Amino acid sequence: MRFRHGDGTTVHLAYCSNVHQAEDLDGVVRQLASHAEPVREALGADLLGIGLWLARDVVTELSARPDAVRRLRAELTARGLETVTLNAFPYEGFHREVVKKDVYLPDWTDPARLRYTVDCARVLAGLLPEDARRGSVSTLPLAWRTPWPAGARDTARRALDQLASRLAALERDTGRAIRVGFEPEPGCVVENTVQAARELGGLDPERLGVCLDTCHLAVQFEEPAQALRRLADAGLPVVKVQASSALQADDPADPEARRALARFAEPRFLHQTRTAPRGTDTVLGVDDLPDALAGGLDPGSPWRVHFHAPLHAAPEPPLSTTASELTTALGELLGGPRAVCDHVEVETYTWSVLPEQLRPHDREGLVAGIAAELDWARARFTELGLVEAARAARPRKEPVS
């Protein structure tokens, strides 16, 4: 969906396809038909943005075959979809039974990460709508924090300089501008905006910046306005926003809250957990929710858990989400006289690992849930004064597949 900000900026709203299991091109095309187009129809929108996650093998095929890029673009157009952003954080295997810390591999000290990201940018340049101002690609915040040996920072920095150079060459070759945003995440080398300013400051601001995930921002107990000022002072543009909510327990010492939290302690993804003891500026944490529940984290102050919770529906008390922090962040990003960012992607990839009673059990349930999240986001945009941009009806092509 497209919205018009008061300053004239077109703001693109999409949902991220990493919620779907597809690691070959045929699977990606099928998910457009089975999920993305029905979501658009459920919203009553004539155009829906989808932030594609394309696994390494898919990107390899698309990079080698211009006809495959044309096929994918034709499928998007035929189904009333558009892509202005890719999620290139997961490399492959995002729906394995156990992902955990493997999602951070390869990291930015490995040449494979640079190759993959450049290939993603090249593919996106071929998918962008003709009237899109630019595209964006999100990636991991350098690496998980360990191991991070001496010299790793310099190795990664050289890779980022090469990335900026190759993005500039891509724009010269194609006329399409693509920016890459590094996504601060708890437990990584860059887990908050303080570290982003330190580790990423001085990069080419025309090509590189930050992907701000609002779940991660909340888990780190960062205040949105202060975080945005910090990034601006460091010369780091917000290339992309991932609209997401974290899980929250106001009283993690409460036995009922602990029982409820235990239902979210699942084996596939990492659920970093943080607390900010009252009266201090300190954020304490552990790497996964089971570690917190086993006694690794002080239960005397609220916990926030890196578990992307559906935007529109809070879990049953005594748990809640950080949806109010997300609303505040969107206000800082889009509620002022100028839009801070023009790419917003709803990224709830955890539908399949929600507790049983909250989990959709069929395609229709997942479609309805994604549509409800996007409708929630659309309502927040409207409250901020953005106007949904209608597009004139046009003849629809038949899907290629």
N, C-alpha and C positions, 0 to 999 in steps of 0.2 A: 504494500500500500504506500501511496505517496501523500505527503502532507506539505502544505505551504506555510513556512514560518513568516512572521511579520516582516523580516528583513529581506524577504524574497527567496530565501534558501529553500530548495526542495529537500525535505527530510524523508528518507526511505525507511520504512518499517518492514521487517522480514521476520521469519522464524528460521532457526537453524536446523538443517537436515541431519545433523549428527544424532538426532533422536531415532533415526531409522537405520536399520542394519542393511548396508549395501556397500560392497567393496569391489564391485565391477561395474562397468558402464551400463550394462543391461539392467542391473539392479537399481542404479541411480534413476534411469529412465522410468522403470516400473514404479518407483516411489513417487514420482511426479504425478502419475495417473492415479495411484491408489490412495495417496495421502494429500499431497500439496494441492491438487486441483479441487478435491472435495473440501479441504479447509477453506479455500477461496470461496467456493459456492456457499458454504455454511455461513460465511461472513457477509454474503451479499456484495462482495467487492468485485469490480471488473478487472482488477489487477492486484496480484499478491506477490510480495517479495519473498524469495527463499534464499537464505544464506547457505550455500552448498558446502558440505564437507565431502571432499573427494580424496579417497585413500590413495596411497602412493601408486598402486597399480593402475587406478583409474587415470590419474594425472599423467602417468607414463604413456598410456594409450592415447589420451587426448593430445599430449604434446607431440606425439609422432604422427598423428593423423588429423590434418585440418578438416577432413570430411566428418570425423567424429565430433569435433567441436561444432560444426555446422548442424549436425544431427541433434546434438544436445540443445543448441540454441533454438532450433526449430521446434523441438518438443516444448521448451519453455514458452515460446510465443503462442503455440497452438493451444496451450492450456491456460492462458491468461496469467502467466508467471513471468517474473524477471529476476535476474541475479546481478546485484552490484557488489556483493561481498562474498568471500570464501572464508571458511574456518579451517585454517591449516595448522591448528594446534595438534590434534591427533594425527599421527603419521599413518598408522594402519592398526587393525585389530581392536577397534574401539568397542566392539561388542563381544569380545571374548568373555569367557566365564569369569576370569580375573584380569583386570587391567591395572589397577592401583598405580604404582610409580612408573610402569612401562609407558604411560602416556607421555612422559617427558623425554622419551628417546625417539630418534636421536636428538641430542641437544645442539646448541649453537657452537660447540667446539668441534662438531662432526660435519665434514663437508656435505654429507647427505642431507642435512637440514637446509643448507643454503640451496642446494640443487632443487630440492622439493619445493621450497618457497618460491624460487624464481619460476619454476615450471607452473606453479599455481597462478602466479601473477600473469604469466603468458596466456594460460588458458582463460583466465578471467577477462583479459583484454579482448578475447574473441567472443565472449559471452555478453559483454556489457551492452545494454540498450544504446541505440545511437544517440539519444538525448541525455545520457547519464554524464554528469560532470566529471566523475572519476569512480574508480573502484577501490575496494579495500580488502586486505588479507590480514587475518589475525594469526598470531603465532605465540609460542610459549615464551615466558620471560627468562630467556637464556638457558636455564637448566634447573633441575632440582638442586637444592643447596649443597648436597653431598653426593658424590665427591666433587669438589670444586678446587682442584689443586692449583698450586702456584703456576701462573702463566695462562690459566684458563681464561681469565678476563681479557688478556691481550689477544688470545686466539679468537675468542668470540667477537671482539671489537673489530678485528681485521675482516671477519666474515660479514659483519654489519656494514662496513665500508664497501665491501664488494657488492653487497645487496643493494645499497643505494645507487652504486654505479650502474648495475644491471637494470634497475628500475628506470633510471634515466635513459639508458639505451633503448629499453622497451618502448618508452614514450616516443623517442625519436623515430623508431621503426614503425610504430602502429598509430601514433597520434592519441593513444589512450593513457591517461595518468592513473597509475596504481600506487597506493600507499600501503605500507605494512605497519601494523600495530602490535606491540609487545604487551602481553596480557599479564599484569601482576597477579600472582596467585599465592596463597598462603603456603609456606614451606619451600618456596623456590628462591633462587638467587635474588630475584626481584619479587618480593611479596607485598609491597605497599608502595605508595607514591613517593615516600622518602627515599626508598631504595631506587625507584625508577629515576628520580632526579639525579641520584648519584651515579648509577650505572649506565644510564642511557642519555644523559644530558650531553649536548654537543654533537648529536647525530644530525644528519641532514633533515631539517624540519619539513622540506618539501616532499620527502619520500617516506620518512620513518617517524613513528610516534608511538602512542599508547592505545591499546584496546582496553577500555575501562569496563570491567565486569562488576556489576553492582552487588552481586552476591559476595564476591571476594572483598570488595570495598567494605561491606558491612561486617564480614567475618573478622576483618582486621580492625574494626571499630574506628574506621576513618570517617571524618565528617566531610560530606561531599564538597561544600564550598571551599573549605581549606585545602582539600586534595586537589581541586581544579586550579586554585591559585598556585599551588606548589608546582604543578605540571607546567602552567603557563610561565612561571618564573624561570623554569629550567629549559624553556623553549621546546617543550614536547607537546605537539598537538594531540588532541583526542581524535584518533583516526576512526574509531568505531566504538560503539557502546553495546555491551551485551546486557540486556535487561533481564535480571534474574534476582531471585529472593533466596536468602539463606533460612535455615531452620533455627529457631530460637527457643531456649528454655530459660524462663525468668528465674526459676528456682530449681536448679539441677540437683539440689539435695533432697527434694521431694520424691518419695518413692514412686508415686504415680508418674511424675515427669521422667524418672529414670526408666521405668517400664516402657513409657511411650517412646523415649529416645532409642531404646534397645531395638525397637521394631524398624528403625531406620539404619541400623548397623548391618549393612549387607556386604557381600564379599567382592563385588565387581569393582566399584570405584573407591577412590580415596576420599574420606570425609574429614578433612582437617577441622579441628575444634579449638576455639579460642575463647578466652575470658579476659575482661579488663577489670581487675579488682577495684572496688569502689574507693574513691579518694586518691587514686593513683593515675598516672599516665602510662602505665605499663600494660602491655598485652602479653598474656601468657598462653601457651598452647601446646597441643600434642598433634601428632601426624594423622591420627585416625580416631573416629568416634569410639570404637571398642577400647582404645587406650584410655580415653577420658573416663569411660564408664568403669574401667578396671581400677580407677583410683589415681590416674595420672594427671588429673586436673582438679584444681580447687573448685569445689561446688558452692562456694560462698557468694559468688557473683554470677550473673547471667552468662550462659554459654551461647555461642553462635557456631553453627555447624555448616561446613561447606557441603550442603546437600541442596541442589537446585530444586526448590519447592515450586509447585504451580503458582503462577502469579495471582490468579483470581480466587483461590480457595485455600484458606488456612487449615492446618490440621486441627483436630479436636483439642480443646484445652486439656492439660495445661501447657501444651506447646503452641507456638505461634510462628510467624515468619517475619522477615524484615521488609515486608511490602511497603511499609511507611517510609523506610529509608530509601527504597527504590523510588518512591514518589518524590521524595525530597531531591534525590539525585537528578531525576528527569527535570524537575523544576529549575535546578541550577544549570543544566545543560541546554534546556530549550525554552525556559520561561523568561529569559532576559531579552533585551533589545536585539541581541544577535544570537544566532544558533551556534553553540560551541561545537556541535558535531552533527553530521547529516546522515549517518548510517547507524540505525538502531536495530539490533537483532535480539529477539526473544530466544533465549537458549536454555530450555529445560530439557536436558538430555536424559533425565532420571526417571521418566515415566515408567519404564519397565522394571525398575527396582524399588518403586514406592512400596510401602506396606500393602499387604494383600487387599485390604478394604478400600484403599485409595487408588489402586492401580487399575487402569483400563484393561479389560480382558479381551478386547477385539478391536479390529480396525476402526469401527464406527466410534467406539469409546475414545480412542486416541485422537481421531479427527475432531471430535467434539471438544476434547480437552484443549488441544492446540488452538482451535478457533476461539474458545472462551478466553484463553490467555491473550490472544491478539486483540480480542474485543476489549478486554481490560486495558491493554496498552492504548488502544485507539481512544478510549474514554479519557485516559490521562492526557493524551495529546490534545484532545478537544478542550479539556479544562485549562490547558496552558495557552489556549488561543490559536493553536495550529488548525488549519482548515484542510480537511481531506480533499485531495485533488481528484476530481472525477475526470475520467478519460472518455473521449467520444467512442461510441460503439464502432467496431470495425469488423470486417469479415474475418471469421475465425478459420484458420487453416486446419486441415485434418492432421492429427498427430502422425509423425513419421512412422512410429512403431505401432 
